């Protein structure tokens, strides 16, 4: 399963869910003008209780990146109604 979140016209976050031998993981990759610049992952050993799929990994990616301004991060969180 994949999902793309548009931050703005030049920046997007692409998320994937990948099965593993121990459970599953969510990967998030930040693209700027089509080039991958950052990535984050969250591993799960059983079920997850996220408000929506990929919430935790998107928040992790936003926290670690310095490619977005704080205002852009907050706007994106508000748009997606993220808890972080």
Secondary structure, DSSP 8 states (H G I E B T S, - for coil): -EEEEESSSSEEEEEEEEE-SSSEEEEEEEEETTEEEEEEEEEESS----SSTTHHHHHHHHHH-SSS-HHHHHHHHHHHT---
